[in-house]
Amino acid sequence: MNNAIQPPETIRWTRDGGGLVILDQTRLPEDRVEKELRSLEDVEEAICSLRVRGAPLIGITAAMGIAALARQFVSSADGGDGSGHELRSAVAAWCERLATARPTAVNLEWAVERMLTVCDSDPGATAGKIASSLRREAEAVREEDARMCRRIGEHAVTLLRDGGSVLTHCNAGSLATGGIGTALAPIYVAAERGIRIHVYADETRPLLQGSRLTAWELQEAGIDVTVLTDGAAARLMSESPPDIVLVGSDRIAANGDVANKIGTFGVALAARHHGVPFYVLAPTSTVDLSTPDGDHIPIEHRDGEEVRAGFGRTTAPAGVKVWSPAFDVTPAGLIAGIVSEQGIHRPPYEQSLRDAVLAAQRETASGR
């Protein structure tokens, strides 16, 4: 077995714990730049602008951001002896604002709810005690995600063969999570085991997460990767079909419908036509059992300037109307399987996903 993959560090605490340092993903692959976040506005802007992105990492950023702001609150309130009531009120306001920063990613709401639960768990706690509890919970969110990524990779590597090829869309790797990724996790596990995999990375318009981020991190890890434009995916499948399609998700409905980066639905349709199995890889925290199907998943729409002049050069007439959903929904019927940290789940998804979520909840309750 080769050495374990060491993913790039996407987020960490500042030395004083009152802020975050993120890898600014809008600057990749040209520049590797870190940015410090020290206010609620900084955290919100980083999430909305895609300086941090990917459903798991968005949730981690929100959790760590809330904990950092709580540390600041305590520092300004005479060493933590201040009112716990005041801090709880502040945390509730921070959570309410961050929860809506990107509405499609269910991990964001999930992480914020965890921080609120911790904050309210001890009504008599001082501000200092609350801040410490929030810090521990944020660390737990990040560490749990890293473990989940590893488990997803170990389950899904069984779907790959030595010398095989994978097509992926957008970025669901180490840059999008707290670990080795979701859709890219089995590729990293395969590399560690000496299994050779070639990856085709869709460019992923309009913000090019596939070519800027997926290709960058795979190349950094020494994994063979080829970039193709989104419109070329169907042609690739007809001429030289990959063995499998692996994608991530920002929200999975109870029936198995999956919201992922815009263009994923088209890839799934092409895969079905050409007989290429299409798999979705995501932690159980991405499964939203309260959302019955894809029609009920809120879809974020992005600013038209990302299409008209996304990287500084005008590529559409000034002022022209733009329709730019950030995500689409792939129907469950096109999905061969959904892989979580609990295993590979097959239709009917209503049952297999519910079982996976309940198993994850039992693990959490038992302290594993």
C-alpha positions in Angstrom: 0.0 0.0 0.0 1.3 3.5 -0.8 1.4 6.4 1.6 -2.0 7.9 2.5 -3.1 10.9 0.4 -2.5 14.2 2.2 -5.3 16.6 1.1 -4.6 20.3 0.9 -5.6 22.2 4.1 -8.8 24.1 3.2 -9.6 25.7 6.6 -8.0 26.2 10.0 -8.3 28.3 13.1 -6.3 31.5 13.5 -3.7 31.3 16.3 -5.9 33.1 18.7 -9.0 31.0 17.8 -11.0 34.1 17.1 -11.0 33.7 13.3 -10.5 31.3 10.4 -8.0 31.0 7.7 -9.3 29.5 4.5 -7.8 28.5 1.2 -9.4 30.9 -1.3 -10.8 28.6 -4.0 -11.7 31.4 -6.3 -8.0 32.0 -6.8 -7.1 28.4 -7.9 -5.4 27.1 -9.9 -3.4 30.2 -10.7 -2.7 31.3 -7.2 -2.7 29.4 -3.8 -3.9 32.2 -1.5 -5.2 32.1 2.0 -7.7 34.5 3.4 -8.5 35.3 7.0 -12.1 35.5 8.2 -12.8 37.5 11.4 -16.4 38.6 11.2 -19.8 37.2 10.4 -19.7 39.2 7.2 -16.4 37.6 6.3 -17.8 34.1 6.8 -21.0 34.8 4.9 -19.1 36.4 2.0 -16.7 33.4 1.8 -19.6 31.0 1.6 -21.6 33.0 -0.9 -18.7 33.9 -3.1 -17.5 30.3 -3.3 -14.2 31.0 -1.6 -15.2 27.9 0.3 -17.6 25.5 -1.4 -18.8 22.0 -1.5 -21.7 21.1 0.9 -19.6 19.4 3.6 -17.0 22.2 3.7 -19.7 24.9 3.8 -21.1 23.3 6.9 -17.7 23.0 8.5 -17.0 26.7 7.7 -20.3 27.8 9.3 -19.7 25.7 12.4 -16.1 26.9 12.8 -17.1 30.5 12.0 -19.7 30.5 14.8 -17.2 29.1 17.3 -14.6 31.7 16.3 -17.1 34.5 16.7 -18.1 33.1 20.2 -14.4 33.1 21.1 -14.3 36.8 20.1 -17.4 37.5 22.2 -15.8 35.9 25.3 -12.5 37.8 24.8 -14.4 41.1 24.8 -16.5 40.1 27.8 -13.9 39.9 30.5 -12.5 36.4 30.0 -15.7 34.4 29.7 -17.5 35.4 32.9 -20.0 37.4 30.9 -23.7 36.5 30.4 -24.4 33.2 28.7 -27.8 34.6 27.8 -26.2 37.3 25.7 -23.9 34.9 23.8 -26.8 32.5 23.2 -28.8 35.4 21.6 -25.8 36.3 19.5 -25.3 32.7 18.3 -28.9 32.4 17.3 -28.6 35.6 15.2 -25.4 34.3 13.6 -26.9 30.9 12.8 -30.1 32.4 11.3 -28.0 34.5 8.9 -25.5 31.8 7.9 -28.2 29.2 7.4 -29.6 31.0 4.3 -26.2 31.9 2.7 -26.6 29.0 0.2 -30.0 27.4 0.4 -29.5 24.2 -1.5 -26.6 22.7 0.6 -28.4 20.9 3.4 -25.1 20.4 5.3 -25.1 24.1 6.0 -28.4 24.0 7.8 -27.4 20.7 9.5 -24.2 22.1 10.9 -25.9 25.3 12.1 -28.5 23.3 13.9 -25.8 21.3 15.7 -24.2 24.6 16.9 -27.6 25.9 18.1 -28.3 22.6 20.0 -24.9 22.8 21.8 -25.5 26.4 22.6 -28.9 25.7 24.2 -27.9 22.5 25.9 -27.0 24.1 29.3 -29.2 27.1 30.2 -27.0 28.0 33.1 -23.7 28.0 31.3 -21.4 31.0 31.3 -20.4 32.6 28.0 -16.9 31.1 28.4 -18.3 27.6 28.8 -20.6 28.0 25.8 -17.7 29.2 23.7 -15.6 26.2 24.7 -18.5 23.8 23.9 -19.0 25.4 20.5 -15.3 25.0 19.7 -15.5 21.3 20.5 -18.6 20.8 18.4 -17.1 22.6 15.4 -14.0 20.4 15.7 -16.3 17.4 15.9 -18.1 18.4 12.7 -14.8 18.6 10.9 -13.3 15.4 12.3 -16.5 13.5 11.6 -16.5 14.6 8.0 -12.9 13.5 7.5 -13.8 10.0 8.8 -17.0 9.9 6.7 -15.0 10.7 3.6 -12.6 7.9 4.3 -15.4 5.4 4.8 -17.2 6.6 1.6 -13.9 6.0 -0.3 -13.4 2.5 1.2 -17.0 1.5 0.3 -16.9 3.0 -3.3 -13.4 1.7 -4.2 -15.0 -1.7 -4.6 -16.8 -0.2 -7.7 -13.5 0.5 -9.5 -11.1 -1.7 -11.4 -7.4 -1.4 -11.9 -6.7 0.5 -15.2 -10.3 1.8 -15.2 -11.7 5.2 -15.9 -14.1 7.5 -14.0 -16.0 10.6 -15.2 -16.9 13.2 -12.6 -18.7 16.6 -12.6 -17.8 19.6 -10.5 -15.6 19.2 -7.5 -16.4 16.7 -4.7 -12.9 16.1 -3.6 -10.7 17.3 -0.7 -11.3 20.9 -1.6 -15.1 20.4 -0.9 -14.8 18.5 2.4 -12.9 18.1 5.6 -11.1 15.0 4.3 -10.4 13.3 1.0 -13.7 14.1 -0.5 -16.8 12.2 -1.5 -16.9 11.5 -5.2 -13.1 11.6 -5.4 -12.6 9.6 -2.2 -12.5 6.2 -3.9 -10.0 7.5 -6.4 -7.7 8.5 -3.6 -8.2 5.2 -1.8 -7.4 3.4 -5.1 -4.2 5.4 -5.5 -3.1 4.5 -2.0 -3.7 0.8 -2.8 -1.8 1.0 -6.1 -5.0 0.7 -8.2 -4.6 2.8 -11.4 -7.5 5.0 -12.3 -7.9 7.6 -15.0 -10.2 10.5 -14.3 -12.2 12.6 -16.8 -13.2 15.9 -15.2 -16.0 17.9 -16.7 -15.0 21.5 -16.9 -18.2 22.5 -15.1 -19.5 25.8 -16.4 -19.9 28.6 -15.6 -17.3 28.7 -12.8 -15.2 25.8 -13.9 -15.0 23.9 -10.6 -14.0 20.8 -12.6 -11.1 22.3 -14.5 -9.9 24.7 -11.8 -10.3 22.6 -8.7 -10.8 18.9 -9.5 -8.0 18.8 -12.1 -5.8 20.8 -9.8 -6.1 18.6 -6.7 -5.9 15.4 -8.7 -2.8 16.6 -10.5 -1.3 17.7 -7.1 -1.9 14.1 -5.9 -0.2 12.6 -8.9 -3.5 11.1 -10.3 -4.0 10.9 -14.1 -6.7 13.4 -15.1 -8.1 14.7 -18.4 -10.3 17.8 -18.5 -13.2 18.0 -21.0 -15.8 20.6 -21.7 -19.3 19.9 -20.3 -20.7 19.5 -23.8 -18.2 16.8 -24.6 -19.3 14.3 -21.9 -21.9 12.6 -24.1 -19.4 12.3 -26.9 -16.9 10.7 -24.6 -19.4 8.2 -23.5 -20.2 7.2 -27.1 -16.6 7.1 -28.3 -14.6 5.9 -25.2 -17.0 5.4 -22.4 -15.7 5.5 -18.8 -16.4 2.6 -16.5 -18.5 4.7 -14.1 -19.7 8.2 -13.3 -19.1 9.4 -9.7 -20.5 12.7 -8.5 -21.2 14.4 -5.2 -24.4 16.0 -3.9 -25.5 19.1 -2.0 -28.9 17.6 -1.0 -30.5 14.1 -1.4 -34.2 13.9 -1.0 -35.9 11.0 0.8 -36.8 9.3 -2.5 -33.2 9.4 -3.8 -33.5 12.5 -6.1 -30.2 14.3 -5.9 -29.3 18.0 -6.2 -25.8 18.6 -7.5 -24.0 21.1 -9.6 -25.8 22.3 -12.7 -25.1 19.9 -15.6 -25.2 16.7 -13.5 -28.7 15.8 -14.7 -27.4 15.9 -18.4 -24.5 13.7 -17.5 -26.8 11.2 -15.9 -29.1 11.1 -19.0 -26.1 10.5 -21.2 -24.8 7.8 -18.9 -28.1 6.0 -18.9 -28.2 6.1 -22.7 -24.7 4.7 -23.1 -25.1 2.1 -20.3 -22.5 3.8 -17.9 -23.4 3.3 -14.2 -24.0 6.6 -12.4 -23.3 6.8 -8.7 -23.7 9.6 -6.1 -21.3 9.8 -3.2 -22.2 11.8 -0.1 -22.4 11.5 3.7 -25.6 10.8 5.5 -25.7 14.4 6.6 -26.5 15.3 3.0 -29.6 13.1 3.1 -32.7 15.2 3.9 -35.5 12.9 4.9 -37.8 15.9 5.4 -37.6 16.7 1.7 -39.8 14.1 0.0 -38.4 14.5 -3.6 -36.4 16.7 -5.9 -39.3 19.0 -6.6 -39.1 20.2 -3.0 -35.3 21.0 -3.0 -34.7 24.7 -3.1 -32.4 25.6 -6.0 -30.0 28.5 -5.7 -29.8 30.9 -8.6 -26.5 32.8 -9.1 -25.7 36.3 -10.2 -25.8 36.7 -14.0 -22.4 38.4 -14.0 -20.9 35.0 -13.3 -22.0 34.1 -16.9 -21.6 37.4 -18.6 -18.1 38.1 -17.2 -17.2 35.3 -14.7 -13.5 35.7 -15.0 -13.1 39.3 -15.9 -13.6 39.1 -19.6 -17.0 39.8 -21.2 -18.4 36.6 -22.7 -22.0 37.8 -23.2 -23.5 41.1 -24.1 -23.6 43.6 -21.2 -27.1 43.5 -19.6 -28.3 40.4 -21.4 -30.6 38.3 -19.4 -29.1 35.3 -17.7 -30.7 32.2 -16.3 -28.2 30.6 -14.0 -29.3 27.9 -11.5 -26.4 26.7 -9.5 -27.8 23.1 -9.3 -30.1 20.7 -11.0 -31.9 17.6 -9.8 -31.1 14.1 -11.0 -34.1 11.8 -10.6 -33.5 8.7 -8.5 -34.4 6.5 -11.5 -31.1 7.4 -13.2 -28.9 6.6 -10.2 -27.4 3.1 -9.9 -26.5 3.6 -6.3 -25.8 6.2 -3.5 -22.7 5.7 -1.4 -22.5 7.1 2.1 -20.3 6.3 5.0 -22.8 3.5 5.8 -22.3 1.6 2.6 -23.6 1.4 -1.0 -27.4 2.0 -1.0 -29.7 0.7 -3.8 -33.3 1.3 -4.8 -35.8 1.6 -3.3 -34.0 4.6 -1.8 -36.9 5.5 0.5 -35.9 2.5 2.6 -32.2 2.3 2.1 -31.5 5.9 2.7 -33.7 5.9 5.8 -31.9 2.9 7.1 -28.5 4.6 6.5 -29.5 7.8 8.3 -30.8 5.8 11.3 -27.6 3.8 11.4 -25.6 7.0 11.4 -27.8 8.4 14.3 -27.2 5.2 16.3 -23.4 5.5 15.8 -23.6 9.1 17.0 -25.7 8.2 20.0 -23.3 5.4 21.0 -20.3 7.7 20.8 -18.5 5.9 18.0 
